[in-house]
Amino acid sequence: MEESCPVVKNILLLDSEGKRVAVKYYTDDWDTLASKLAFEKSIFTKTQRSNARSEAEIGMFDGYIVVYKFISDLHFFVTGGENENELILATVLQGFFDAVSTLLRNNVEKRTALENLDLILLCIDEMVDEGIILETEPTSVTGRVSMRGSEIDAPLAEQTISQAFAMAREHLARSLLN
């Protein structure tokens, strides 16, 4: 029997109308923008009447396992293949949900999410890379995204994306002020 690690197909954060807030696809299952938008509309339409506010719900849509949860006007989705472990996908979803809640200081709504879109995208990148799950612990993810306890002068090869971005932003600000 072939062993493999769990793979996430995509992570979606949609608003209450099914429009994109932050999305990341990791496979070529949806090779065009039109197919991605159609998939997003399809799962949004099928789940919008659901009451997935207190706990995550799991569904099978178009041959994919989709784990989803809603809060305020935001809809969180994590998609995996039909043979993926639902509990692992639910753990990714809960980690993403909790990390975003922490980063947005429990003010989880579309406006705040758009104002902090860079943090949400970094959060997704810290959790999943090319579909491979790296981290699901929200405190670890938020610590790396917000750079708490990090050494900004670490060598570039040892920095996370968020640390490198912060360092570049700092250098740019200094050069503009000079």
Phi, psi and omega in degrees: 000134183279129178269143176209159177269155180297144181234132176268131179279319178196161172234127184235139171233109183245158177272185185289353176254002179087011179271152182294137167249306176211127179223151177213122178254140183244354181231169179267017179300328176241098190271347179237161177299321180298318180291325177294314179296322178295318178297314179300316179295320181298309182288329177295314180299319183286338184251351188296333179274356180287156178248062183269054183260324182272321180227155177290146176245155182238135178217161176250117182230124177053035178083010179238147173273126180238124176253132186215156180206144182242149170211134181051238180253025179240141180239120181260131179226141170230129184245140175224170178292168184295342180257007180285159178280120183297327181292324178292317177297321178294325178293320176298314180300312182295321177297317178296313180301311181293321179295316179296318178301317179293314181297327180267011178054046179060015175258064187274097175210165187303313183301312180294322179297317179293324177293333181243033184301325178300320179292321180293317179294321175295323178300314178299316181294327179287333183273318187225135177231118181052035178090347180272129181285121180263319187206139176236355181281114185301323181292324176293317180296311181294327177298317179288321180293317181271359175063029175291130177074013181261155179259108185293338181269015177295154177304146185305323182293339182259002182271149172282169179301317182294324178293316180296320178297316179296320179294318179296319179297319179296316178296320179296316180298318178297318181292328178288328180283338181279000000 
